[in-house]
């Protein structure tokens, strides 16, 4: 019996240590955090919802680069598509283009070392960021850089939900076709996007890189928008402000619907004042438990008169919010606690009617490929599913 007591004491010690580690790490992060905001810009934005279309455009833009390519991805895999991505970067580096690649340590941990060595050998700068460290190992292990951004020559920018891997171009038999929303942009906000990249680069390397500012013609730059970077501190308040602006309807598309308490309360208040709320989530799941962890929130949305749609045509991974057809939020942040309260993310708030109409059309198409989830279905889930839901709720802040 002594060994059982020992194991129990060890588990208690680990739980207490993790709690103290996470709490103190979070406290110090908030103390050291500096608020950043970017102005309302005018530019050209293109919505891309298909991986093949995105990467055809993306690789073409990479090949046209003349001076710099700056890339930050949460995930780059070890597969043929990821290898092609590395080869494209090497091709540009051999032409004299300065390539800097920043990867999240956890999300891109499977990138082969020989790929990295070969790329560095020809002059590509590759850095892994957000490595865990002491004394707050558990906190820093959980805090990820979830941004997916690219800046080419300081003129063209990309941000959204797509990473680098075969599943994103519909080559994963379980999750294909992959549905996501990504933005290609040009205009002055590209400089803002680059500033965020350079800040992340400086944090990871302690190197300060100065880039000459670009000039843009205002003639074709008509779409109003601004970038909003977040690091787990003010994102919830920002989204609450967005929800509170709703006068008629709110549409939320997300792969993981596990909102923080205050944000979900804002949704419930919106429903109470007669706002139509619709949630679009995938029927499939790419991670264990996250789907079941969302059920307690989806039940409440349905009980409040809202609509819940489960996407059936592959896997839905987009991160999008549309308010009254007037405001649209697209970016890297999921509608869950990890993205909102923990991760480094970046989103784009858009006010252009034409662009928002494109987003609404995409959402309408996705809803057509979805089934309606009812409150009765969620009330009658099997015992095994209910157990997974309880486990998911217990760990919802880390999913």
RODO-2510 file (C-alpha; in nm, 4 decimals, decimal comma):
residues 399
     n   res          X          Y          Z
     1     x     0,0000     0,0000     0,0000
     2     x     0,2987     0,2295     0,0528
     3     x     0,3637     0,2668    -0,3179
     4     x     0,0007     0,3683    -0,3780
     5     x     0,0348     0,6413    -0,1150
     6     x     0,3585     0,7521    -0,2782
     7     x     0,1982     0,7773    -0,6222
     8     x    -0,0965     0,9742    -0,4828
     9     x     0,1388     1,2166    -0,3055
    10     x     0,3406     1,2570    -0,6263
    11     x     0,0247     1,3358    -0,8245
    12     x    -0,0847     1,5904    -0,5624
    13     x     0,2615     1,7497    -0,5710
    14     x     0,2575     1,7737    -0,9536
    15     x    -0,0904     1,9297    -0,9550
    16     x     0,0063     2,1869    -0,6909
    17     x     0,3348     2,2647    -0,8687
    18     x     0,1582     2,3052    -1,2054
    19     x    -0,1026     2,5362    -1,0515
    20     x     0,1586     2,7571    -0,8821
    21     x     0,3802     2,7546    -1,1924
    22     x     0,0918     2,8524    -1,4227
    23     x    -0,0513     3,1174    -1,1887
    24     x     0,2817     3,2923    -1,1255
    25     x     0,3891     3,2630    -1,4893
    26     x     0,0622     3,4192    -1,6045
    27     x     0,0922     3,6976    -1,3467
    28     x     0,4453     3,7906    -1,4561
    29     x     0,3474     3,7747    -1,8251
    30     x     0,0664     4,0253    -1,7618
    31     x     0,3051     4,2530    -1,5740
    32     x     0,5573     4,2520    -1,8586
    33     x     0,3037     4,2790    -2,1416
    34     x     0,2862     4,6033    -2,3384
    35     x    -0,0381     4,7007    -2,5093
    36     x    -0,0130     4,7387    -2,8876
    37     x    -0,2732     4,8699    -3,1292
    38     x    -0,2766     4,9546    -3,4975
    39     x    -0,4787     5,2237    -3,6756
    40     x    -0,7648     5,1758    -3,9164
    41     x    -0,6149     5,1214    -4,2609
    42     x    -0,7356     5,1088    -4,6184
    43     x    -0,6078     4,8318    -4,8422
    44     x    -0,7009     4,5470    -5,0691
    45     x    -0,8130     4,2218    -4,9073
    46     x    -0,8784     3,8894    -5,0740
    47     x    -1,0618     3,6057    -4,8977
    48     x    -0,9310     3,2573    -4,9803
    49     x    -1,1160     2,9527    -4,8466
    50     x    -0,9547     2,6646    -5,0345
    51     x    -0,6070     2,5311    -4,9609
    52     x    -0,5148     2,4596    -5,3230
    53     x    -0,6186     2,8118    -5,4263
    54     x    -0,4352     2,9677    -5,1321
    55     x    -0,1063     2,7911    -5,1850
    56     x    -0,1125     2,8406    -5,5613
    57     x    -0,1334     3,2143    -5,4919
    58     x     0,1057     3,1926    -5,1962
    59     x     0,3851     3,0110    -5,3825
    60     x     0,3473     3,2432    -5,6819
    61     x     0,3951     3,5428    -5,4519
    62     x     0,6968     3,3773    -5,2881
    63     x     0,8587     3,3269    -5,6295
    64     x     0,8072     3,6968    -5,7105
    65     x     0,9895     3,8115    -5,3955
    66     x     1,2823     4,0455    -5,4606
    67     x     1,4162     4,1424    -5,1158
    68     x     1,2635     3,9747    -4,8091
    69     x     1,0346     3,6916    -4,7061
    70     x     0,9218     3,6867    -4,3445
    71     x     0,7141     3,3865    -4,2325
    72     x     0,5686     3,2762    -3,9016
    73     x     0,3722     2,9518    -3,8779
    74     x     0,2387     2,7638    -3,5805
    75     x     0,2572     2,4306    -3,7636
    76     x     0,4904     2,3045    -4,0314
    77     x     0,4734     1,9276    -4,0695
    78     x     0,7119     1,6541    -4,1824
    79     x     0,5502     1,5595    -4,5126
    80     x     0,5891     1,6103    -4,8872
    81     x     0,4004     1,9395    -4,8941
    82     x     0,6065     2,0824    -4,6074
    83     x     0,9214     1,9728    -4,7885
    84     x     0,8027     2,1566    -5,1009
    85     x     0,7546     2,4659    -4,8823
    86     x     1,1160     2,4437    -4,7632
    87     x     1,2372     2,3924    -5,1197
    88     x     1,0526     2,7072    -5,2335
    89     x     1,2209     2,9089    -4,9590
    90     x     1,5623     2,7660    -5,0486
    91     x     1,5052     2,8541    -5,4145
    92     x     1,4414     3,2185    -5,3215
    93     x     1,7340     3,2322    -5,0795
    94     x     1,9680     3,1156    -5,3584
    95     x     1,8424     3,4089    -5,5667
    96     x     1,9530     3,6505    -5,2967
    97     x     1,6211     3,7016    -5,1158
    98     x     1,6573     3,7291    -4,7377
    99     x     1,4351     3,4627    -4,5820
   100     x     1,3451     3,4560    -4,2139
   101     x     1,1319     3,1672    -4,0882
   102     x     0,9904     3,1692    -3,7354
   103     x     0,8220     2,8518    -3,6099
   104     x     0,6424     2,7698    -3,2888
   105     x     0,8515     2,5176    -3,0971
   106     x     0,5590     2,2924    -3,0067
   107     x     0,3488     2,3155    -3,3219
   108     x     0,6430     2,2600    -3,5603
   109     x     0,8353     2,0083    -3,3504
   110     x     0,8217     1,7438    -3,6251
   111     x     1,0211     1,9446    -3,8817
   112     x     1,3258     1,7285    -3,9670
   113     x     1,6608     1,8574    -3,8444
   114     x     1,8255     1,7943    -4,1803
   115     x     1,5735     2,0269    -4,3521
   116     x     1,6662     2,2991    -4,1060
   117     x     2,0392     2,2395    -4,1461
   118     x     2,0187     2,2495    -4,5268
   119     x     1,8161     2,5710    -4,5210
   120     x     2,0511     2,7409    -4,2776
   121     x     2,3494     2,6367    -4,4871
   122     x     2,2296     2,8520    -4,7784
   123     x     2,1495     3,1522    -4,5606
   124     x     1,7897     3,1083    -4,4428
   125     x     1,7413     3,2233    -4,0848
   126     x     1,5239     2,9706    -3,8976
   127     x     1,4261     3,0154    -3,5353
   128     x     1,1948     2,8188    -3,3057
   129     x     1,0052     3,0401    -3,0637
   130     x     0,8137     2,9823    -2,7397
   131     x     1,0336     2,7096    -2,6032
   132     x     0,9391     2,6227    -2,2439
   133     x     1,1779     2,7450    -1,9769
   134     x     1,2199     2,7546    -1,6008
   135     x     1,1096     2,8744    -1,3504
   136     x     0,7651     2,8709    -1,5201
   137     x     0,8036     2,5585    -1,7295
   138     x     0,4393     2,4496    -1,7259
   139     x     0,3094     2,7977    -1,8144
   140     x     0,5583     2,8494    -2,0969
   141     x     0,4963     2,4956    -2,2229
   142     x     0,1286     2,5850    -2,2660
   143     x     0,1770     2,9315    -2,4169
   144     x     0,2034     2,8977    -2,7953
   145     x     0,2619     3,1330    -3,0857
   146     x    -0,0450     3,0399    -3,2884
   147     x    -0,0006     3,3080    -3,5554
   148     x     0,0185     3,2184    -3,9243
   149     x     0,1507     3,5195    -4,1125
   150     x     0,3694     3,5917    -4,4138
   151     x     0,5098     3,9217    -4,5412
   152     x     0,6714     3,9400    -4,8847
   153     x     0,8918     4,2402    -4,9679
   154     x     0,6905     4,4409    -4,7155
   155     x     0,4163     4,4706    -4,9799
   156     x     0,2040     4,1551    -4,9603
   157     x     0,0735     3,9937    -4,6445
   158     x    -0,1074     3,6707    -4,5572
   159     x    -0,2856     3,5756    -4,2361
   160     x    -0,5530     3,3294    -4,1353
   161     x    -0,6112     2,9704    -4,0354
   162     x    -0,3929     2,7729    -4,2772
   163     x    -0,0649     2,6134    -4,1657
   164     x     0,1805     2,4061    -4,3702
   165     x     0,0998     2,0357    -4,4037
   166     x    -0,0730     1,7876    -4,6311
   167     x    -0,4110     1,8166    -4,4572
   168     x    -0,4341     2,1830    -4,5584
   169     x    -0,4313     2,0892    -4,9272
   170     x    -0,6835     1,8074    -4,8844
   171     x    -0,4396     1,5149    -4,8709
   172     x    -0,5484     1,3811    -4,5314
   173     x    -0,8054     1,1031    -4,5843
   174     x    -0,9704     1,1612    -4,2455
   175     x    -1,0075     1,5409    -4,2494
   176     x    -1,0269     1,6310    -4,6181
   177     x    -1,1508     1,8517    -4,7622
   178     x    -1,0102     2,1134    -4,5262
   179     x    -1,2170     2,4333    -4,5011
   180     x    -1,0476     2,7474    -4,3722
   181     x    -1,0483     3,1251    -4,4184
   182     x    -0,7274     3,3106    -4,5051
   183     x    -0,6625     3,6696    -4,6149
   184     x    -0,4182     3,8016    -4,8718
   185     x    -0,3643     4,1729    -4,8188
   186     x    -0,1763     4,4652    -4,9577
   187     x    -0,1658     4,8218    -4,8330
   188     x    -0,0347     4,9945    -4,5238
   189     x    -0,1525     4,7221    -4,2858
   190     x     0,1183     4,4958    -4,4336
   191     x     0,3682     4,7171    -4,2492
   192     x     0,1695     4,6537    -3,9284
   193     x     0,1807     4,2805    -3,9945
   194     x     0,5546     4,3022    -4,0518
   195     x     0,5987     4,4960    -3,7288
   196     x     0,4331     4,2092    -3,5396
   197     x     0,6608     3,9582    -3,7085
   198     x     0,9711     4,1616    -3,6242
   199     x     0,8582     4,1915    -3,2620
   200     x     0,8146     3,8137    -3,2393
   201     x     1,1525     3,7708    -3,4070
   202     x     1,3218     4,0025    -3,1580
   203     x     1,1683     3,8146    -2,8642
   204     x     1,2950     3,4847    -3,0024
   205     x     1,6433     3,5996    -3,1074
   206     x     1,7129     3,9277    -2,9272
   207     x     1,7886     4,0691    -3,2738
   208     x     1,6363     4,3982    -3,3777
   209     x     1,5835     4,4161    -3,7540
   210     x     1,5130     4,7473    -3,9227
   211     x     1,3143     4,7433    -4,2448
   212     x     1,2626     5,0419    -4,4742
   213     x     0,8991     5,1507    -4,4805
   214     x     0,7109     5,0964    -4,8055
   215     x     0,4959     5,3507    -4,9852
   216     x     0,1526     5,2513    -5,1146
   217     x    -0,0785     5,4212    -5,3589
   218     x    -0,4109     5,5094    -5,1982
   219     x    -0,6022     5,4945    -5,5279
   220     x    -0,6991     5,1260    -5,5139
   221     x    -0,6889     5,0920    -5,1345
   222     x    -1,0544     5,1023    -5,0380
   223     x    -1,1202     4,8287    -4,7823
   224     x    -1,1162     4,9549    -4,4233
   225     x    -0,9666     4,7208    -4,1649
   226     x    -0,7143     4,6993    -3,8852
   227     x    -0,4987     4,4329    -3,7243
   228     x    -0,5428     4,3235    -3,3662
   229     x    -0,2580     4,1239    -3,2058
   230     x    -0,3310     3,9469    -2,8779
   231     x    -0,1293     3,7569    -2,6205
   232     x    -0,3936     3,6187    -2,3872
   233     x    -0,4666     3,9395    -2,2009
   234     x    -0,7142     4,1754    -2,3704
   235     x    -0,8595     3,9528    -2,6418
   236     x    -1,1652     3,8561    -2,4366
   237     x    -1,2538     4,2192    -2,3671
   238     x    -1,2109     4,3021    -2,7375
   239     x    -1,4471     4,0229    -2,8432
   240     x    -1,7016     4,1221    -2,5783
   241     x    -1,7040     4,4737    -2,7249
   242     x    -1,7648     4,3202    -3,0665
   243     x    -2,0554     4,1067    -2,9410
   244     x    -2,2104     4,4046    -2,7607
   245     x    -2,2262     4,5990    -3,0886
   246     x    -2,4673     4,3482    -3,2423
   247     x    -2,8139     4,4810    -3,3247
   248     x    -2,9555     4,1896    -3,5237
   249     x    -2,7357     3,8847    -3,5698
   250     x    -2,4067     3,7221    -3,4760
   251     x    -2,2462     3,4425    -3,6779
   252     x    -1,9458     3,2620    -3,5296
   253     x    -1,7456     3,0042    -3,7218
   254     x    -1,4815     2,8145    -3,5260
   255     x    -1,3332     2,4640    -3,5026
   256     x    -1,3468     2,4779    -3,1201
   257     x    -1,6288     2,6515    -2,9334
   258     x    -1,5024     2,6686    -2,5744
   259     x    -1,5334     3,0398    -2,4855
   260     x    -1,4158     3,2000    -2,1601
   261     x    -1,6887     3,2699    -1,9036
   262     x    -1,7225     3,6466    -1,9544
   263     x    -1,7302     3,6151    -2,3321
   264     x    -1,9950     3,3449    -2,3217
   265     x    -2,1971     3,5552    -2,0809
   266     x    -2,1908     3,8348    -2,3423
   267     x    -2,3365     3,5914    -2,5970
   268     x    -2,6120     3,4903    -2,3551
   269     x    -2,6922     3,8573    -2,2867
   270     x    -2,7060     3,9222    -2,6616
   271     x    -2,9538     3,6359    -2,7014
   272     x    -3,1612     3,7709    -2,4133
   273     x    -3,1991     4,1036    -2,5934
   274     x    -3,3212     3,9319    -2,9087
   275     x    -3,0019     3,8973    -3,1131
   276     x    -2,9930     3,5981    -3,3474
   277     x    -2,6862     3,3828    -3,2697
   278     x    -2,5581     3,1139    -3,5050
   279     x    -2,2599     2,8900    -3,4392
   280     x    -2,0848     2,6916    -3,7135
   281     x    -1,8546     2,4120    -3,5940
   282     x    -1,7145     2,0959    -3,7554
   283     x    -1,8821     1,7605    -3,7090
   284     x    -1,5393     1,5969    -3,7261
   285     x    -1,2714     1,6589    -3,4659
   286     x    -0,8950     1,6848    -3,5164
   287     x    -0,8172     1,6687    -3,1430
   288     x    -0,9580     1,4449    -2,8701
   289     x    -1,2191     1,5854    -2,6279
   290     x    -1,2452     1,9387    -2,7763
   291     x    -1,5703     1,8591    -2,9556
   292     x    -1,7304     1,7191    -2,6401
   293     x    -1,6003     2,0105    -2,4301
   294     x    -1,8070     2,2457    -2,6467
   295     x    -2,1358     2,0674    -2,5788
   296     x    -2,2194     2,2454    -2,2518
   297     x    -2,1907     2,5832    -2,4300
   298     x    -2,3774     2,4716    -2,7411
   299     x    -2,6653     2,3449    -2,5254
   300     x    -2,7007     2,6892    -2,3702
   301     x    -2,6889     2,8599    -2,7113
   302     x    -2,9648     2,6288    -2,8349
   303     x    -3,1678     2,6734    -2,5167
   304     x    -3,1462     3,0499    -2,5723
   305     x    -3,2966     3,0180    -2,9201
   306     x    -2,9731     3,0105    -3,1198
   307     x    -2,8716     2,7951    -3,4135
   308     x    -2,5868     2,5431    -3,4212
   309     x    -2,4609     2,3929    -3,7466
   310     x    -2,2177     2,1024    -3,7799
   311     x    -2,0093     2,1155    -4,0964
   312     x    -2,0183     1,7857    -4,2849
   313     x    -1,8050     1,8405    -4,5962
   314     x    -1,4638     1,7685    -4,4450
   315     x    -1,3156     1,9639    -4,1540
   316     x    -1,4081     2,3254    -4,0736
   317     x    -1,1104     2,5167    -3,9301
   318     x    -1,2002     2,8812    -4,0039
   319     x    -1,1918     3,1500    -3,7362
   320     x    -1,4572     3,4047    -3,8272
   321     x    -1,7155     3,6315    -3,6650
   322     x    -1,9659     3,8464    -3,8537
   323     x    -2,1773     4,1071    -3,6729
   324     x    -2,4899     4,2384    -3,8520
   325     x    -2,3129     4,2207    -4,1876
   326     x    -2,1187     4,5323    -4,0827
   327     x    -1,8133     4,4015    -3,8974
   328     x    -1,6085     4,0916    -3,9694
   329     x    -1,3282     3,9329    -3,7671
   330     x    -1,0964     3,6835    -3,9382
   331     x    -0,7595     3,5669    -3,8131
   332     x    -0,5684     3,3001    -3,6273
   333     x    -0,7619     3,2931    -3,2980
   334     x    -1,0121     3,0164    -3,2317
   335     x    -1,3209     3,0862    -3,0228
   336     x    -1,1753     2,8970    -2,7290
   337     x    -0,9979     2,9633    -2,4020
   338     x    -0,6511     2,8713    -2,5239
   339     x    -0,6562     3,1190    -2,8121
   340     x    -0,8272     3,3968    -2,6185
   341     x    -0,6616     3,3652    -2,2775
   342     x    -0,3214     3,2139    -2,3540
   343     x    -0,1842     3,2086    -2,7081
   344     x    -0,0197     3,4729    -2,9236
   345     x    -0,2704     3,5422    -3,2024
   346     x    -0,3451     3,8066    -3,4639
   347     x    -0,6810     3,8905    -3,6176
   348     x    -0,8109     4,1354    -3,8736
   349     x    -1,1232     4,3447    -3,8081
   350     x    -1,2841     4,4385    -4,1398
   351     x    -1,5516     4,6994    -4,2156
   352     x    -1,5723     4,6765    -4,5945
   353     x    -1,9183     4,5733    -4,7174
   354     x    -1,7919     4,3994    -5,0317
   355     x    -1,5437     4,1848    -4,8407
   356     x    -1,7981     4,1056    -4,5682
   357     x    -2,0464     4,0020    -4,8378
   358     x    -1,7867     3,7542    -4,9676
   359     x    -1,7460     3,6174    -4,6143
   360     x    -2,1227     3,5867    -4,5678
   361     x    -2,1506     3,4006    -4,8983
   362     x    -1,8756     3,1619    -4,7877
   363     x    -2,0518     3,1048    -4,4560
   364     x    -2,3843     3,0466    -4,6326
   365     x    -2,2151     2,7854    -4,8507
   366     x    -2,0627     2,6192    -4,5455
   367     x    -2,3974     2,6138    -4,3662
   368     x    -2,5491     2,4457    -4,6731
   369     x    -2,2934     2,1701    -4,6208
   370     x    -2,3867     2,1370    -4,2541
   371     x    -2,6526     1,9656    -4,0499
   372     x    -2,8591     2,1359    -3,7814
   373     x    -2,7659     2,0279    -3,4297
   374     x    -3,0625     2,0211    -3,1904
   375     x    -3,0881     2,0557    -2,8150
   376     x    -3,2563     1,7175    -2,7990
   377     x    -2,9530     1,5518    -2,9627
   378     x    -2,7158     1,7090    -2,7123
   379     x    -2,9355     1,6134    -2,4198
   380     x    -2,9360     1,2483    -2,5252
   381     x    -2,5635     1,1874    -2,5819
   382     x    -2,4274     0,8506    -2,4680
   383     x    -2,2622     0,7990    -2,1308
   384     x    -1,9179     0,7633    -2,2911
   385     x    -1,9625     1,0985    -2,4683
   386     x    -2,0789     1,2555    -2,1421
   387     x    -1,7626     1,1303    -1,9676
   388     x    -1,5478     1,2829    -2,2448
   389     x    -1,7417     1,6066    -2,2003
   390     x    -1,6671     1,6140    -1,8266
   391     x    -1,2977     1,5507    -1,8915
   392     x    -1,2969     1,8217    -2,1581
   393     x    -1,4530     2,0739    -1,9205
   394     x    -1,1956     1,9873    -1,6550
   395     x    -0,9114     2,0707    -1,8966
   396     x    -1,0920     2,3270    -2,1136
   397     x    -0,8356     2,6008    -2,0525
   398     x    -0,5599     2,3872    -2,2056
   399     x    -0,7399     2,2266    -2,5010
***
